[in-house]
Amino acid sequence: MEEYYFTQELPFSKIKKALLTEFIDFSYDNLDLWGSKPVELFFALTRDQDPNLHSAGYVTGDGSKISIYIEKRAFADVLRTLAHEFVHKQQDENGTLNKMESGDEALQEIEDEANAIAGRLVRAFGEMHSEIYDENLLEHNKFKERKTPS
């Protein structure tokens, strides 16, 4: 069974699709999410495409779907939001969210952790693929694919 899947044609250029898939695998490796319950990944061009999308992204309470808003956002920021939601998925699966006390302070700790780890993941991935920060290259397919060193 696949750990993640798409139920839509991805609204990205060929290069962005390849980088997105590599980033997802990179995140799964770093967050040890392989073998976790499957999750649908949805990328919304408009808020109308997902009526539950009230922020940059969210993961459902049961962890079965992650939805990311992408209109007029830099690709690196979309990746950061995706990583943030992957951290919440990890927090849910390791029981952190269940142990959380109610209240804004406890919620803020969970959000701070997701923000910090997401930022580290994007920075590390960006060191290997600086093109995630160059929308002109990504949109116009001027980037030449390169192999990641093993």
N, C-alpha and C positions, 0 to 999 in steps of 0.2 A: 504494500500500500504506500502511496506517495505521502510525504509529510506536508506538502503544500501543492496547491493546484490553482489554476485560473479558470474562471467560468466565462471569460470574455476574451475577445481579441485585444491584446494589449495595445493601448493608445500611444505607443512610443515608436521612435525610429528603430531600425534594425540594430544600430549600435547601442541605443539605450536598453533595448530588450536583452541583448547579450550582457551588458553591464549589470542590469537588474538581476538577471538569473545568477550571475557570478556573485553579486552582493548578497543575495538571499543565501546561497550556499556558504559564503564566508560568514555570515551572521549565524547560521545554523551551526557551523563548526565552532565558532567562538562562544556561543551561548549553550552549546551541547543540547540542541533541540532535535537532533536526529533521533527518530524513534518516538517522538512525541505524537500526540493525536493530530490528525490531519487538519489543515486550515485552508479555507478558501481565501485567496488574495484578490481583492477587488480595487481597481483604480478608477475613481470617479472624475470625469471631466467637468461635470456640473453637480451641484448639490441635489438636483432633482433625481439623479441616478441612484441615490441612496438617501432616503428620507431620515435615516438615523444619523447621518453624518453632520454633526453640529460643530466640529472642530477640524483640525488638520487630519486626524485619523482616529480610529478606535478599534478595539478588539471586542467581540461579543463576550458576554459573561461566561458562556460555555466554551469560549476559545475556538469556536468553529469558523469564524470569519474575521478577517482584518480588512478594513476599508480605509483607503487613503484618498484624500482630495488632492488633485494634481494641477488643476487649472491655474495658469499664471504663476507657477511655483518653480524655482530652480530645481534641477534634477537632484543635486546634492541634498537639498532640503527634503525632497520626497523620500530619499533614502534614509535620512535621519528620522523622519516620522515613522517609516516602516520599521527601522531598528528599534525605536521607542516602543512600538506595539509588540515587537518580538520579545522585548524585555518583559512587558506585562504578561505575555504568554508564558514565559519562563517563570515569572513570579507566581502565576496561577498554578502551574504544574508542579512547582516545588513547595507549594503550600504557603508561601509568603502572604498572599492575598487573604487566605482563609484565617491566618493568625493575626491579621491586622486588626487593631482596635478601631472602633469607629471614631470619627472626628476629623477635622481638617488637618490637624498636625500629623496624624498617622498617614492620611492620604498624601500629604505633601512629601513625606519621606519616600513613599513608593514612587511618586512622580519624579522626585529629585534623582533617585537611583536610575530610573528609566532614562531620564534626560542625560545623565552623566555617561552611562554605558553606551547609549546611542551615539553620543558625540564622539566617544573613543572609537567606536566601530567605524563611523564614517571617516574620521581622521586617518585611521590605519588603512582603510580601503583606498582613500584618496592618495595616500603615499604610493600605492601600487598603480593607481589609475587617476592621475591628476586631471584627466579629461572630464571627470564628473563635474568639475567646476567651470567648464567652458561650454556654455550652451550653443555657441556658434558652431563649434566642431561637432557637437552631438546632433544638432538639428540638421546640419547640412551634409552629414556623412563624410566629412573630410578627414576624420580620424582613421588611421590605418590600424587594423586589429593587430595586436601583439600577443605573444604567448606569455603567460605568467611564469616566472622562474619556478622550478620545482625544488 
